[in-house]
């Protein structure tokens, strides 16, 4: 069992003052599979920002942030405390409201299916339990794709990912989802955090951003989460934030202000394992 405090800092610096700034944060830990969120708070600077909460169609907790006065910078600090119990298999039933889909995105569907089949047909068509197929697929993606910062961005297509075979956690997750959906296996994109254990002197872990992995319906709404970036099943080192059809459903902070000026974004995440804290 892991008991964590997560501090997720996001800072926007604009080339000139902006007003009418509206953002939506998806930074509250998702309560599922024994994971509990004990505390969550968003702190905004300037403090004049107003916040309101809601849930989306996937059950994710959203916070709408409105900044009505002019500002040249915006700092959003999310502080959460959550307990993550060892994952394993768990029951989760999709509802009509959530409208989970198994098909691929419409764009380039035929080509993507062909690429997925070329990459993993021998695994996915084998007479094996779904969980074994998922584990073998995870291992192949981990072997064939190289983790590489700055090789991709959120707009990189799946066809490009199969071509360059470079990327970060969100790319590994997208590739795995595409292959699973090609073979009609229901799966979710999951965003969250991974406690690596590489601690500073005060017992905290600092990392540049959040993490991403995949949740798979093994059979009859029995699910299991797997991380193709690290080639492992998800355990109590992982803290789930949100789940959706793809990355666009779980973006930690998205904008809705049509800002026409340049901006500079900085993101950092600090994770503290509370059970190891002393003093």
N, C-alpha and C positions, 0 to 999 in steps of 0.2 A: 504494500500500500504506500502511495506517495501523497504527502501533504505539502502543497506548494503555495507560495505567494508569487504572483506574476505581475510585473510592472512593464507595461507596453507604452513606450513614448513615441509620439508622432509630432513632428514640427514642420509647419509650412512657413516659408519666408517668401514674400511676394516682392516683385520689382517695384511696385507702387501700392498705395493704399487700395484696398478693395472693400466693397460693402455688399450686403445681401448674400453673405456666404452661408451656404447650407450644405452640410455633410451628414452622412449616415454611417454610424459605427456599428460593426458587428464584432464585438469584443467581450461579450459575456459568455463564460464557459457554459457549454451545452450539458444539461443534466440527462445522462443516459448511461446504461450499462454500469451502474454503481458509481459513476462519477457524480460528485456533489459540488455545487458552487455555494460556498458559505458566505461570500461577500463579494460585491463588485461596485466600484465607484469610478465615474469619469470626472476628471478635473480639467477644466478648460481655462486657458489664458488667451485673450482677455476674459476676466470673470463675468463679463456682461453676457456671454453666450448662454442661451437657454436650451434646455434639453427635454425631450419627451421620448417615451419608450413605447415599443410595440413588438409584435411578432410577425414574421413573414410566413409564407405558405409552407415553409419547410420546418417551422417551429423554432427558428433561430431568433434570438433576442436582439432587437435593433434599437439604437439610440439616435434620434434625429437631433443634430446640433445646429442651431441657428445663431449667426452672429450678425446683428443688425447694424452695429456701428462700424465705421471705417477702421481698418486695421492693416498693418503691414506684415503681421506675423500671427500665427495661430499655433498654440501648443495644446495637444490633447494627451493626457496621461490616464491610462486605464490601469486600475489596481484591482486584482482579483485574488481571492483565496479559494482553492479548490482541493478536494481529495479525489485521487484517482486510484480505484481499486483494480487489481490485476484483471485485465480484460478477458481474454478467452472468448468463447462463443456466448452470444446473448440474444434474447428475443426482441425483435423490433418489427412492428407492423406498420407498413405504409398505409396512409389513409387517402381517400379520394381528394381531400383538400390539398395534400402534398403533391399528388399527381406525379409520382416518380415515373420516369420513362426509361426504357431499356434501349431505345434506338439512338443512333449517332446523330450529331448535329447535321442539319440538312446540307450545309455547304460541303462540297467535295465528298459526299457520302460514299459513292461507289469506289473512288480511288482509295479512300481511307480504309474501307473494308478489304480491298485487295492487299494493301500494305500490311494490315493486321493479320490477314490469313497467311501471307508469305512469312511473317515473323513468327507466328505461333500456332499454325494449324496442327503440327504434330503433337503439341501439348493439349490444345483445347478440344481436339477431336478424339483423343485417346479415351478408352473405356476405363476411366478412373473417377474416384469421388471428386466432387467440385473442389473441396478443400485442397486436395493434392495438386490439382491442376493450377489452382491459384498460387500455391506455394512455388511450383515449378516456374510459372509465368513470372512471378516476382523475381526469382533468381536470375532468369534470363534477361529481364530488363536491367537488373543491376549489373549484370556482366557486359551487356552489349551497349549500354548507354553510359557515358562518362559524365560525372558531376563537374560542371564548369560554370562558374559565375560569369555573368555578362554575355554569355553566348546567345541568350534568348531574352524575350520580354513577354508580357502578357498577351501580346498580339501575334506571337509566333504560331504559325499553323501546325497542325498535326503532321501534314505532309512534310513540312520542313524538319520537324523533329525526327521523323523517321529517316530523313536524308542525312542530317548532320550528326544525329545520335549524341547530342550534347544538351545539357540543361541543368536545371535545379529541381528541387522537390516537386514543385507544381507541374513541371514538365513530365517527370517520371509518373506522377499520378495520372495525368491526362492520357498518356500513352497506355497505361494499364487499363484505365476506364474504357478507352476506345476498343481495345482488344476484347475485354469482357463483354461489352455491349454488342460487338460484332457477333458473338456467340450466345447472345440473348441471356447473359448472366446479369442480373440486376446489381448495380453497384452505385455507391455514392462517393463524391469528392468530399473529403474532410479536411478542415483547417484546424490548426491548434498549435501546441507547443511541445517540444521534446526537451526534457531535462537530460543533458548530456553527462552531468557529473564532473565536468571540467571546471572546478570551482576557483573562485578568487579567495583571498585570505579570510574574508568574512563569511565564507560559505555560500556565496551567490554565484550564479552562472550568468554571464552576459553573452547574448547572441544578437546578430544583426536583424533578425526578422522572425516571423512565425514559420510553422512547418506545415506540410501537407502530406496526406496519405489517402488510402482507399478503404472503404467499407464494402463488404461483399455479402450478398444474400446466398448463403450456402445451400439452403433448402428450407422451404416452408417457414420463411421469416426468421430463420436462425442465422444470425450475422456474425462476421468476424472481421476485424480490421487488420490491415497489413501495410507495411511501409516499403515500397520498392526502392526508395532512395538508400535505405540502410539494410535492405534484404532481411527483414525480420517481421514477425507478428507483433502487433502493438501490445504493449504491456503498461504497467503502472508508471512508467516514465513519461507517458504521453498525456496531455491535457487537451480534450476536444473543445474547440470554440464553436464551430458551426458545420453544417453539412448541406450539400446541395447537388444539383446536376453537374455543375462545373465550377471553376474558379469564380466566375462572374456572380454566382449566388452567395459567395462567402467572403467577398473582398473585405478586409478588416475596416478600412475607411474608404468610402466612395464619395465623390463630389457631385453636386447637383446645382452648380451656380453659374456655369458657362463663363468662367473667368477668362478674360481675354488678355491678361497680363502674364508674364513669365513667373514661374514659381520654382522653389527649390525645396525638396522633401528630404527629411532625415527621419529614420526609424531605428529604434533600438529596443531590445527586449531583455529584461533581467528576471531570472527565475531563482527563487530561494526555496530550498528544501527545508521546510520548517522543522522536521524531525531531527535534522543535523545541526540546527542552530544552537550555539552555546553562548553563555554569558548573559 
